[in-house]
C-alpha cells in the first residue's frame, strides 16, 4: 500500500499523459500541449515576452529544456528572440503576431478538449484541486 499523497502524484502524472495525448491526437492547430502552454504564458505576460529563464521556471523546465521546446516554435515563426539592449547575456522570448493568431485559434479547440477531459460533473472539485496544485508549486493562473 502507498500513501494517499504518492497516489495523488501518480494520478497527476497519468492525467498529464492523457492531456498530452488528447492534444497531440487532435493536433491543436499543429501545437502540442507544451507549445500551447508556452504561447498562453507569453500571450498573458506583459509586453507578450519573457526572459527564457523565467519562462522555463514558469513551466517547470530547465533552461535547456525550454530551448528544446522553443526551437521548433521559432522555426515556424510563432515566437522570436529579442536581445536585451542593456545586457547581451539576457534574451527574451516574444510571441509573434502569427503566434498570437495561432494561439487564439487553438484556444477554442483546447477549451473543447478540456471540457471533454474535465466534464462538468467534476467542475465542483476543480477549484479546490487548482488551489492545491498552486500551493504545491503550480504557478500559472
C-alpha positions as CSV (number, residue, x, y, z in Angstrom):
1,X,0.0,0.0,0.0
2,X,1.3,3.5,-0.8
3,X,0.3,6.8,0.8
4,X,-2.6,8.9,-0.4
5,X,-0.1,11.7,-1.3
6,X,2.0,9.4,-3.5
7,X,-1.1,8.0,-5.2
8,X,-2.2,11.7,-5.8
9,X,1.1,12.4,-7.6
10,X,0.9,9.2,-9.7
11,X,-2.6,10.2,-10.8
12,X,-1.4,13.7,-11.7
13,X,1.3,12.1,-13.8
14,X,-1.2,9.9,-15.6
15,X,-3.5,12.9,-16.2
16,X,-0.7,14.8,-17.7
17,X,-0.1,12.0,-20.2
18,X,-3.8,11.8,-21.0
19,X,-3.9,15.5,-21.7
20,X,-0.8,15.5,-23.9
21,X,-2.1,12.5,-25.9
22,X,-5.5,14.2,-26.5
23,X,-3.8,17.5,-27.6
24,X,-1.4,15.6,-29.8
25,X,-4.0,13.3,-31.4
26,X,-6.3,16.2,-32.2
27,X,-3.4,18.4,-33.4
28,X,-4.5,21.6,-31.9
29,X,-3.5,23.8,-34.8
30,X,-0.2,22.0,-35.0
31,X,0.6,22.6,-31.4
32,X,1.5,20.1,-28.7
33,X,0.3,20.8,-25.2
34,X,3.6,22.3,-24.1
35,X,3.6,24.5,-27.2
36,X,0.1,25.7,-26.3
37,X,1.2,26.4,-22.7
38,X,4.2,28.4,-23.9
39,X,2.0,30.5,-26.2
40,X,-0.5,31.0,-23.4
41,X,2.1,32.2,-20.9
42,X,3.7,34.5,-23.4
43,X,0.4,36.0,-24.5
44,X,-0.6,36.6,-20.9
45,X,2.7,38.2,-20.0
46,X,3.4,42.0,-20.0
47,X,4.6,43.0,-23.5
48,X,4.0,39.4,-24.7
49,X,7.6,38.5,-23.8
50,X,9.6,36.9,-21.1
51,X,13.2,36.1,-20.3
52,X,13.9,32.5,-21.3
53,X,14.9,31.5,-17.8
54,X,11.6,33.0,-16.4
55,X,9.6,31.1,-19.0
56,X,11.4,27.9,-18.1
57,X,10.7,28.3,-14.4
58,X,7.0,29.2,-15.1
59,X,6.6,25.9,-17.0
60,X,8.8,23.9,-14.6
61,X,11.7,23.2,-17.1
62,X,15.4,23.7,-17.2
63,X,16.9,26.3,-19.4
64,X,18.0,23.7,-21.9
65,X,14.5,22.1,-21.8
66,X,12.8,25.3,-22.7
67,X,15.3,25.9,-25.5
68,X,14.4,22.5,-27.0
69,X,10.7,23.4,-26.9
70,X,11.3,26.9,-28.3
71,X,13.5,26.0,-31.3
72,X,10.6,24.5,-33.4
73,X,8.3,27.3,-32.4
74,X,10.9,29.8,-33.6
75,X,11.4,28.0,-36.9
76,X,7.7,28.2,-37.8
77,X,7.5,31.8,-36.7
78,X,5.3,31.6,-33.6
79,X,8.0,33.0,-31.2
80,X,11.1,35.0,-31.8
81,X,14.2,36.0,-29.8
82,X,14.8,39.5,-28.6
83,X,18.1,40.6,-27.2
84,X,18.2,42.9,-24.2
85,X,19.8,46.2,-25.3
86,X,21.4,46.7,-21.9
87,X,22.7,43.2,-21.2
88,X,23.6,40.9,-24.2
89,X,23.6,37.9,-21.9
90,X,19.8,38.2,-21.5
91,X,17.4,37.2,-24.2
92,X,13.7,37.3,-24.4
93,X,11.2,35.1,-26.0
94,X,8.5,37.1,-27.8
95,X,5.2,35.7,-29.1
96,X,4.9,36.9,-32.8
97,X,1.7,38.2,-34.4
98,X,1.4,34.8,-36.1
99,X,1.9,33.1,-32.7
100,X,-0.9,35.2,-31.2
101,X,-3.2,34.3,-34.1
102,X,-2.5,30.6,-33.8
103,X,-2.9,30.7,-30.1
104,X,-6.3,32.4,-30.3
105,X,-7.5,29.8,-32.9
106,X,-6.1,26.9,-30.8
107,X,-7.7,28.2,-27.6
108,X,-11.2,27.2,-28.7
109,X,-10.1,23.7,-29.6
110,X,-8.1,23.5,-26.3
111,X,-11.2,24.5,-24.4
112,X,-13.2,21.8,-26.1
113,X,-10.6,19.2,-25.2
114,X,-10.6,20.5,-21.6
115,X,-14.4,20.1,-21.4
116,X,-14.0,16.5,-22.6
117,X,-11.3,15.6,-20.1
118,X,-12.8,17.5,-17.2
119,X,-16.6,17.1,-17.6
120,X,-19.0,19.4,-15.8
121,X,-19.6,16.7,-13.2
122,X,-16.1,17.3,-12.0
123,X,-16.2,21.0,-12.0
124,X,-17.2,21.4,-8.4
125,X,-13.8,19.9,-7.3
126,X,-11.7,21.8,-9.8
127,X,-11.4,25.0,-7.7
128,X,-10.1,23.0,-4.7
129,X,-7.7,20.9,-6.7
130,X,-6.5,24.0,-8.6
131,X,-5.8,25.8,-5.3
132,X,-3.9,22.7,-4.0
133,X,-1.8,22.5,-7.2
134,X,-0.9,26.2,-6.9
135,X,0.1,25.7,-3.3
136,X,2.3,22.7,-4.3
137,X,4.2,24.8,-6.9
138,X,1.9,25.3,-9.8
139,X,2.3,29.0,-10.6
140,X,0.2,29.6,-13.6
141,X,-3.2,31.3,-13.2
